[in-house]
Amino acid sequence: MRSSGCPKGPRPHHVTGNYDYLLQIKVADLTAHEDFHANRLASTPGGAMVTSYVTMKTLSPDTATS
């Protein structure tokens, strides 16, 4: 899956569940995310619905999850 205009290094994943694909991207800030979402991703043919999640913190393998 290759989308023109994607941020550098997008990581697409084909997943099970409520969604078909997960596109993991890195952007500089929420303004850049809004630009990518509104001007590039939402206009992709076949993209009927877009749901976004923003990472608050990335946990390392050594992080306790209790």
Z-matrix of the N, CA and C atoms (Angstrom, degrees):
N
C 1 1.452
C 2 1.517 1 108.32
N 3 1.298 2 117.74 1 118.68
C 4 1.464 3 122.17 2 -179.57
C 5 1.498 4 107.84 3 -130.32
N 6 1.310 5 115.85 4 125.31
C 7 1.459 6 121.21 5 178.97
C 8 1.515 7 108.59 6 -115.19
N 9 1.324 8 117.31 7 127.90
C 10 1.452 9 118.50 8 175.87
C 11 1.519 10 108.44 9 -69.94
N 12 1.306 11 116.61 10 144.48
C 13 1.443 12 121.01 11 179.65
C 14 1.513 13 113.85 12 83.80
N 15 1.323 14 118.16 13 5.64
C 16 1.461 15 120.30 14 177.97
C 17 1.521 16 109.87 15 -74.66
N 18 1.332 17 116.07 16 148.93
C 19 1.459 18 118.05 17 173.69
C 20 1.526 19 109.66 18 -57.64
N 21 1.320 20 116.78 19 158.73
C 22 1.455 21 121.40 20 -178.67
C 23 1.529 22 110.28 21 -59.31
N 24 1.304 23 115.45 22 130.03
C 25 1.447 24 121.50 23 174.10
C 26 1.510 25 116.97 24 75.08
N 27 1.358 26 119.97 25 38.03
C 28 1.464 27 118.36 26 177.06
C 29 1.519 28 109.98 27 -64.33
N 30 1.322 29 116.34 28 144.44
C 31 1.460 30 121.24 29 -179.10
C 32 1.522 31 108.79 30 -118.33
N 33 1.334 32 117.81 31 98.69
C 34 1.470 33 119.83 32 179.01
C 35 1.531 34 110.87 33 -82.40
N 36 1.325 35 116.06 34 142.49
C 37 1.459 36 122.72 35 177.85
C 38 1.523 37 108.06 36 -131.76
N 39 1.319 38 117.93 37 132.02
C 40 1.463 39 122.26 38 172.93
C 41 1.523 40 105.65 39 -89.39
N 42 1.331 41 117.27 40 120.75
C 43 1.462 42 121.40 41 -170.99
C 44 1.526 43 111.61 42 -124.14
N 45 1.318 44 116.53 43 165.77
C 46 1.460 45 122.15 44 174.47
C 47 1.524 46 108.57 45 -101.26
N 48 1.303 47 116.07 46 166.25
C 49 1.465 48 120.24 47 177.71
C 50 1.514 49 111.57 48 108.22
N 51 1.322 50 115.81 49 -147.35
C 52 1.466 51 121.45 50 -175.77
C 53 1.517 52 113.79 51 -70.50
N 54 1.313 53 118.47 52 -20.41
C 55 1.461 54 122.55 53 -176.59
C 56 1.518 55 109.29 54 -120.34
N 57 1.324 56 117.05 55 156.42
C 58 1.459 57 121.66 56 178.71
C 59 1.522 58 112.66 57 -91.41
N 60 1.334 59 115.43 58 -36.99
C 61 1.457 60 119.93 59 -176.11
C 62 1.514 61 110.68 60 -135.30
N 63 1.320 62 114.82 61 149.46
C 64 1.456 63 123.16 62 172.35
C 65 1.522 64 106.09 63 -121.72
N 66 1.306 65 116.98 64 122.57
C 67 1.463 66 121.39 65 178.52
C 68 1.517 67 107.37 66 -110.35
N 69 1.325 68 115.64 67 108.78
C 70 1.461 69 121.79 68 -179.52
C 71 1.520 70 108.17 69 -89.76
N 72 1.344 71 116.15 70 120.73
C 73 1.462 72 120.72 71 -179.36
C 74 1.521 73 109.64 72 -129.74
N 75 1.310 74 115.91 73 160.86
C 76 1.468 75 122.65 74 172.15
C 77 1.511 76 107.16 75 -121.51
N 78 1.315 77 116.01 76 128.25
C 79 1.458 78 121.40 77 176.25
C 80 1.523 79 108.19 78 -129.26
N 81 1.316 80 116.60 79 163.00
C 82 1.461 81 121.50 80 -174.88
C 83 1.524 82 113.01 81 -67.92
N 84 1.334 83 116.55 82 -37.96
C 85 1.461 84 120.26 83 -175.75
C 86 1.527 85 109.20 84 -164.32
N 87 1.327 86 116.86 85 -178.79
C 88 1.458 87 120.21 86 -178.00
C 89 1.525 88 112.96 87 -66.40
N 90 1.323 89 117.44 88 -28.41
C 91 1.468 90 120.53 89 176.18
C 92 1.528 91 109.97 90 -64.55
N 93 1.323 92 116.68 91 -43.29
C 94 1.468 93 120.81 92 177.54
C 95 1.528 94 110.63 93 -65.79
N 96 1.323 95 117.24 94 -36.86
C 97 1.462 96 120.82 95 176.69
C 98 1.520 97 110.63 96 -63.31
N 99 1.329 98 116.15 97 -45.49
C 100 1.471 99 120.29 98 179.31
C 101 1.526 100 111.00 99 -60.10
N 102 1.333 101 116.65 100 -42.25
C 103 1.460 102 120.90 101 178.51
C 104 1.531 103 110.48 102 -61.89
N 105 1.329 104 116.73 103 -47.50
C 106 1.464 105 120.85 104 179.77
C 107 1.532 106 110.26 105 -61.39
N 108 1.328 107 116.85 106 -46.25
C 109 1.463 108 121.51 107 -177.43
C 110 1.529 109 111.66 108 -65.05
N 111 1.325 110 117.19 109 -50.98
C 112 1.469 111 121.36 110 -173.85
C 113 1.521 112 113.28 111 -75.75
N 114 1.327 113 117.47 112 -38.64
C 115 1.461 114 120.19 113 -171.31
C 116 1.520 115 114.95 114 -100.75
N 117 1.308 116 117.38 115 -14.93
C 118 1.463 117 118.49 116 -177.93
C 119 1.517 118 112.68 117 -123.48
N 120 1.319 119 117.31 118 -56.82
C 121 1.460 120 120.17 119 -173.67
C 122 1.522 121 112.53 120 -70.84
N 123 1.315 122 118.72 121 -45.19
C 124 1.465 123 122.04 122 -177.02
C 125 1.529 124 112.16 123 -64.88
N 126 1.323 125 117.59 124 -23.96
C 127 1.457 126 120.22 125 -179.50
C 128 1.531 127 113.01 126 -93.81
N 129 1.335 128 117.57 127 5.06
C 130 1.458 129 121.48 128 178.86
C 131 1.531 130 109.70 129 -70.16
N 132 1.334 131 118.40 130 128.61
C 133 1.461 132 120.54 131 178.98
C 134 1.526 133 111.31 132 -56.75
N 135 1.320 134 116.36 133 135.90
C 136 1.457 135 121.08 134 179.05
C 137 1.513 136 114.17 135 87.14
N 138 1.314 137 117.20 136 -6.92
C 139 1.460 138 120.71 137 179.51
C 140 1.516 139 110.52 138 -87.00
N 141 1.324 140 117.24 139 86.95
C 142 1.463 141 121.34 140 -175.04
C 143 1.522 142 112.36 141 -73.79
N 144 1.336 143 117.17 142 -32.81
C 145 1.451 144 120.48 143 -176.42
C 146 1.527 145 109.37 144 -146.25
N 147 1.313 146 116.58 145 138.26
C 148 1.452 147 122.13 146 177.96
C 149 1.520 148 108.10 147 -124.11
N 150 1.321 149 116.56 148 127.57
C 151 1.457 150 122.86 149 175.43
C 152 1.517 151 107.49 150 -121.45
N 153 1.325 152 117.06 151 132.96
C 154 1.460 153 121.00 152 -176.99
C 155 1.522 154 111.13 153 -115.48
N 156 1.313 155 114.55 154 144.51
C 157 1.458 156 122.73 155 172.56
C 158 1.520 157 106.88 156 -129.03
N 159 1.321 158 116.68 157 137.06
C 160 1.457 159 121.63 158 179.00
C 161 1.524 160 108.19 159 -109.25
N 162 1.320 161 116.70 160 128.97
C 163 1.457 162 121.28 161 178.70
C 164 1.515 163 109.89 162 -73.73
N 165 1.326 164 116.41 163 127.22
C 166 1.465 165 121.04 164 176.76
C 167 1.522 166 110.60 165 -87.90
N 168 1.330 167 116.87 166 -35.28
C 169 1.457 168 121.01 167 -177.92
C 170 1.519 169 108.03 168 -158.49
N 171 1.317 170 117.44 169 137.99
C 172 1.450 171 121.75 170 175.48
C 173 1.519 172 108.27 171 -97.52
N 174 1.319 173 115.96 172 125.37
C 175 1.455 174 120.93 173 -179.12
C 176 1.511 175 110.37 174 -90.29
N 177 1.306 176 116.47 175 141.37
C 178 1.451 177 120.63 176 176.98
C 179 1.521 178 108.50 177 -88.39
N 180 1.330 179 117.67 178 162.86
C 181 1.467 180 119.47 179 178.39
C 182 1.527 181 112.57 180 -58.91
N 183 1.322 182 117.45 181 -23.16
C 184 1.471 183 121.96 182 -178.77
C 185 1.522 184 112.74 183 -85.65
N 186 1.335 185 117.92 184 -5.79
C 187 1.456 186 120.89 185 -177.95
C 188 1.522 187 109.91 186 -75.74
N 189 1.326 188 115.87 187 129.99
C 190 1.464 189 120.01 188 177.06
C 191 1.514 190 109.95 189 -71.72
N 192 1.320 191 118.47 190 138.88
C 193 1.456 192 122.32 191 -179.04
C 194 1.525 193 110.12 192 -117.70
N 195 1.313 194 117.12 193 47.47
C 196 1.469 195 119.75 194 -179.52
C 197 1.507 196 111.62 195 -93.52
